[in-house]
Amino acid sequence: MSVTVKHLTKIFGEQHAVHDVSFEARPGEVLGFLGPTGAGKSTTMKIITGFLPPSEGRAEVCGFDVEKAPMEARRRIGYLPENNPLYKEMNVREYLRFTGNLHKVPNLGRRVEEMIEITGLGREQHKIIGMLSKGYRQRVGLAQAMLHDPDVLILDEPTSGLDPNQLVEIRELIRRLGKAKTVIFSTHIMQEVQAVCDRVIIINRGRIVADDPMQVLQQRIAGESVVTVE
C-alpha cells in the first residue's frame, strides 16, 4: 500500500479533530476524502504529510512511518495544501526551478518543461504568479507537488473556487495523475468525488462513517441508502 493509516487520533485541547481513523490507499487509485467543513479531512492530511504529529496512532507512506522516518516519507509525497502557499513575486518557471532545487530534482530543466506541459502552463510560464487567475495558481501548485515525481499526491480542496471551465480541466488532470500514482484529495462536494474518484471515504466529526468504491456509493445513492452527514 502507498498510504496506511492506523487508529489515527488528533486531539486539540478537549476536541477530537480526528478519532480512531484507519484506512489504506493503493497505487493507481484516486481516493476521495468527503465531508463537511471541520470534519477532520485537512487534519488527517496534515498528519500524513508530517505537518502535524498524531496524538495517537500512526501513518505510513510507502512503508515509511511519518514520525520515525519523516524525510523518507516526505520524499514520496507531493502535497497541495488548501491555501496553496506560492511565492507570488516569482514567475511560474522561476518558482518551479526554485522548488525543484529544494527537492534536488535531477535533470531539473527537463522536468520543469514536463510539468509545464502536463499542467497546461505553457502560455503562463513567464508570468508573475501573483498575476495569475486562481485556476492557473492551482495548476502551479499541482506542478510543484508533482515536480519531484512522488508516489503519493495529497491534494486538499484542489478545485475550491474554480470557475466551471477550470473545474473540468483540473478534474481531468487529477484523473490522469491517478492512473500512475496514489492520489488522495479532499472535498465537501459530492459531485467532485463522483467525477474523479475510484473510492470514497466519508468522514464526519473526526470519524470515518463510510469507505466504499465509487460504484458502490453510487448504488447506495440510487437506492436511497446513503450516509447522512450532518
C-alpha positions, 0 to 999 in steps of 0.5 A: 500500500502507498498510504496506511493509516492506523487508529489515527487520533488528533486531539486539540485541547478537549476536541477530537479533530480526528478519532480512531481513523484507519484506512489504506490507499493503493497505487493507481487509485484516486481516493476521495476524502468527503465531508463537511467543513471541520470534519477532520479531512485537512487534519488527517492530511496534515498528519500524513504529510508530517505537518502535524504529529498524531496524538495517537496512532500512526501513518505510513507512506510507502512503508515509511512511518511519518514520525520515525522516518519523516524525510523518507516519507516526505520524499514520496509525497507531493502535497497541495495544501488548501491555501496553496502557499506560492511565492507570488513575486516569482514567475511560474518557471522561476518558482518551479526551478526554485522548488525543484532545487529544494527537492534536488530534482535531477535533470531539473530543466527537463522536468520543469518543461514536463510539468509545464506541459502536463499542467497546461502552463505553457502560455503562463510560464513567464508570468508573475504568479501573483498575476495569475487567475486562481485556476492557473495558481492551482495548476502551479501548485499541482506542478510543484507537488508533482515536480519531484515525481512522488508516489503519493499526491495529497491534494486538499480542496484542489478545485475550491473556487474554480470557475466551471471551465477550470473545474473540468480541466483540473478534474481531468488532470487529477484523473490522469495523475491517478492512473500512475500514482496514489492520489488522495484529495479532499472535498465537501462536494459530492459531485467532485468525488463522483467525477474523479474518484475510484473510492470514497471515504466519508468522514464526519466529526473526526470519524470515518462513517463510510469507505466504499468504491465509487460504484458502490456509493453510487448504488447506495445513492440510487437506492436511497441508502446513503450516509447522512452527514450532518 
